[in-house]
Structure formats: structure tokens, C-alpha cells
Amino acid sequence: MPSRNYQLRPMLDPEQLSQAIQQAAEPGKRPPVHLWNPDFSGDIDIRIAADGMWYHEGDPIKRLPLRALFASILKREGDDYFLVTPVEKWRITVERQVFSLNQMMELEDDGVYYLEFRNEIGEFVRLDAEHPIWFEEYGKQSVPCIEVRDGLSASLSRSVFYELVNLAQDCEGEMKVFSGGVGCSLGKVY
């Protein structure tokens, strides 16, 4: 991982940041980070670890509301991730995926069967044509992933992946799960 020079610059305190985000977003919706393109403010020592835990200056960010606030203003540009506000843009480090999907539910919506996943900050994503499963290699591991929103993806926890495998069907030598009218491959049957 390339080293970065962290600069100490004043950043909005969490209360000011929360107020600015709430004012910019419509009630009940995420902030419009796709519309925010401030100048690059620098690198900040915030890291999202491979297990989905957030760290600031090496210490875990334990407060879920603060992690959820940061996740709401997270933006991806190419291979870089940024916390953005209308006036600031700070680059952070992401080791693997931004989120970890740690819960799976089966549900039916308008007669269509879905698998829905919940991440560690309470966001939901359904497995469907817009949010398929893919596998990403990390060292010797093949990790199942799903795009959550706007280029931000999540890895499935091991227990959730095992639940998914239990639902899979053998389709001509390929293990598949079906959700949202789409068959998603989990790999070949050996």
C-alpha cells in the first residue's frame, strides 16, 4: 500500500458535518454526493479494514451513527475513496470493500422472490440484475461481493455466504441462487 503524507487541516467537527449533510439531503434520502465536487482537501487517516471496521488514526470508530454518517458521504472515483461534503473532499483508505454484508433474508415483493442483505450500518441491498454477485481475489481467497450503491461494494461475511450456498441449486454443473428473477452463479459443482 503506498504511503501517504497526512496533512493536518481543520475539518468540520462531526456535529457541523451532520448538520451540513442533513441540510443538503432530502428528508429520508442520502446526501447527493454525486453532485458534490469540491477541490481535493488531502488525505485523512481513516481506514476501512477488510472486515468492514472503520478506523481513525489507528483506533476503531466504535460509534455506529458516526460510521453511518461517514458512509453516507462516501464517494468512489476510480480506485480512490473520498469523504465529501459540498466544500471538502478527503481521501481515505479502503482495504477491500467498503461494506460487509452480515445478514441475509428471503422475501417476496410483488410476487418476485428476493434475497436481501443487510450491512453493518443497517443499509439493505437486494440480489438482482443491478446488484449481482461477483468474486474478487484477495491473496489466496476468493471473496463474494455485491455492489451496494454508486460503485461502493460489500463483501459477504463467511456465515452469510454459507447461508447462500445452502440455498443454491445445481444447474447443469453450476451452483446458482435465484433472486429478483436472475440466476447468480456461485461457481462450478465438483
N, C-alpha and C positions, 0 to 999 in steps of 0.2 A: 504494500500500500504506500503511495507516495506521501512523503511528509509535507505538512502544510505549515505555513507561518501564520499563527493565530495573532490577530491584532486586537488589542483592547480598544473597543469603541463603545460609546454609550448605546445601549439597546433599550427599546421600550421595556418598562417593567411589566410583569405579567398582567397586572390589573389594567394598565393603559392598553396593552396589546389586546386583551379580551374585549375591552370597550370598543376599540377601533374595529375589530373583526365583527362584533355584533352590529355595529352601525353600518358596516359595508354589506353585510349579508341580509337577505330577506329572511323574515322570521321562519324558523324551521328548516332553513336551507343552509348549505355550505357556503362559505365565503367565495366570491368569484375570483379565485386565484388566477384563473386563466386570463383574466383581464388586467392583472397587476403585473407590470413590467418595470419596476424601479431599477435604478443603477445597482450594480453589484456592490454590496457593503463589505464583503470579506468572508473569511472562513470563521466559523464558530465551533467550539469544541463540544459538539453534540453528535452522538453516535447512536445509530440503531443497530444493535447486535444481531447476530444470526438467529437468535431465539425470539426476536421482536422486542426485547427490552431496550428502553431508551436510557442513554447516559449523558450526563453533562459534567465535563471536566473529570471524567472517570467515575463519578458517583451515579448510581441508578436514580432515575426520576421515578419516584415511587407514587407520586400523586397522579392517579388516573385522569382527573379532569385536566391537569396540565399537559399530559401526554396527548389527550384527545384534542386539546386546543392546538398544540403544535401540529398534530396530524391534519387538522382542518386547514392549515395554511401551508401544507407541504406541496411542493411542485417539483416535477421532474423535467429536466431539459437535457436530452441526450443521456449520458451516463451519470450526470450530476443531479443531486437533490438539493433543494433550497427551501428554507422557511421564508415566506414572502408576506409582506404587508403592502399596502399602497405606496409606502415610502422606503421600505428596506428589503434587502434580499441577501440572506445569509446562507452560505453553502455548509451542508452537514455531511457526515459520513454514514453510508449505509452499507453494512457488511454483506447482506444477502438480499432479502426482500424487505419491504417496508413493514408489512404486517405479518402476523401469524394467525392462521385460522385454527381455532381451538375448540369449535363446537359445530356439529352438523345436525340439521333437522330435515325430515322429509315432510313435504307439504303439497297441497293441491290448490291451484289458483285458476279459476275459470275452467275447470276440467283438465288442466295441464299439471302433470306431476313434476315437481322440482326438488332438487337438493339445494338447501340453503345453508350457508356457512356464516359463522359469527367470528369476528376478530377480537383481539384483546381489548379494544376500546369500545366495543359494542356496535360496530358497523356490520351490516349484513350484505352478502353478495350471493346471488343465485348462480348455479352452474347452468349455463345455456350457451347459445351460439356466440354471444358477445363476450362471455366470460368462460372460455374453455379451460380445461386442464392442460398444462404442458409440463415437461420435466426439464429441470436445469441441473447441470453437473456442477458439483462443488467438491473438489478433490475427488475422492472415490465414491461419493454419494450422488445419487440421482434423486433430486428433491422435487415433489409435485408442487406446482404453483398455479395460481389463478389471478388474473387481473381484477383488481377491486374497482379502481376508477382512475381515469385520466393518466394512464401509464404507471400507476402505482400498483404493485402486485403484492401478493401474500403467498407464503409457503404454508402448506397444510402440516399441522402437527402430526407426529407419528400416530397418535391414537386416532385422530380423525381419518388419516389415510387408511388405517386398518378397518375402520368402520366402512369406508368407501369400498375397500376390497371385498368386504363381506356382502355388499350389495351388487357386486359385479357379476356379469353374465358372460359365459363363454360364447363368443360369436365367431364361429369359424376359426378358432385358434387364437382369438384376440379377446382379452378381458375388457369389457366395456360396462360403463354405467350410463344410465339414461336419465336425462333431466332437461326440462324445457323443450322436449321433442327432439333432442340431439343425443347421439351416442358418442361418449367420450372414452377414448382408449386409455387403459391403464397399463398396457403392454401385452406382449405375447404370452400365451399359455405354453409352458414347457412340460 
